[in-house]
């Protein structure tokens, strides 16, 4: 059924185009990055906090309280009333009349002085010196003010705690703090001058923000569910001038570890060179297959390694040293140039011959068909290998780039081409880490036409499940 649907889609041009998929994925990734950046800005969280605040009953009660406040109910009002009461009292009126008299300075100068004590002691005496002193302007002013009825108020309040309190009240009443408090409490729009109003205004402005609306629309949608499901753990866009040796081996993994050089299988018609058949150009890796004679190592399970004359050369890369993973997604954007005698493959291996997964295998003699294969140990026959194969057709796979993808779950393998499912397999799913390989080679003699040819790899990406479940 999946192959039938794929065939129908490809036949009627309904298969998503590679460039369209890439553009869509790039736009989605960019939008998701913008989404995360905006989320990290703190603005959405601030909005949530403000919304919780301004819609709370406590906020509504405080707003009502602020709007209902009156100046006469404040401490500032009580201070003003106390100040006015003291100011109008007979004691303070008399006190201020006394200290504002024009004779007050002379009174302070002579009050308790030696001259006054002498005059008081010799009241009845007639003495030239005393008479001169009595006639002096300062003494006259002193005695004039000392007969004032307000003197007792002065004596009572001068230096008293009551006067200190009055001075404190007066200083407060004349302060900016008091004036601002009075003006605020007597205004009709007190709430607009409160911190609560600032919070409400900030909330309303944020609520109108197109950016915030965009954020919450996406947050409540499933748009990023697929992208959030995967974490990129390995990739290569081939932007350098040479293959990245920290990522890729250019020969079989065991060749590197056992022989320190490349080898091919005894049944192979081609020899895998140590990078001579690889080229990076225009951010694309090309694996070339050529007709040329070369001597190289071959492997036969019965006799081991031996020298062999090969009539063809080809290229390979794999992540046997740098990257292995159990479960996840493995994908690449690939273009396969066709030659009737050449195959191209994107596959996976572990340390042994099995398990082995062909994400795809394309033979040039069948341009409208690719294979997806799994190879596992046949437990019913010791040492035998069982192949589970499927063919996908309906499209010329040598025309342009396609994105080939394998999704590996604990209970199934899912093959996709250009985001379209072409196969699902639940049978003996591998349960050990595997690495990826790309290779080309010659699978039939005499088909030299079309050589040299290549498999072009634009990029490779491998993802891990974000949630292990």
Secondary structure by P-SEA (a helix, b strand, c coil): caaaaaaaaaaacccccaaaaaaaaaaaaaaaaaaaaaaacaaaaaaaaaaaaaacaaaaaaaaaaaaccccccaaaaaaaaaaaaaacaaaaaaaaaaaccaaaaaaaccccaaaaaaaaacccccaaaaaaaacaaaaaaaaaaaccaaaaaaaccccaaaaaaaaaaaaaacaaaaaaaaaaaccccccccaaaaaaaaaaaaaacaaaaaaaaaaacccaaaaaacccccccccccccccccccccccccccccccbbbbcccccccccccccccccccbbbbbbbbbbbbbbbbbccccbbbbbbccccccccccccccccbbbbbbbbbbbbbccccccccccccccccccccbbbbcccccccccbbbbbccccccbbbbbbcccccccccccbbbbbbbbcccbbbbbccccccccccccccccccccccccccccccccccccbbbbbcbbbbbcccccc
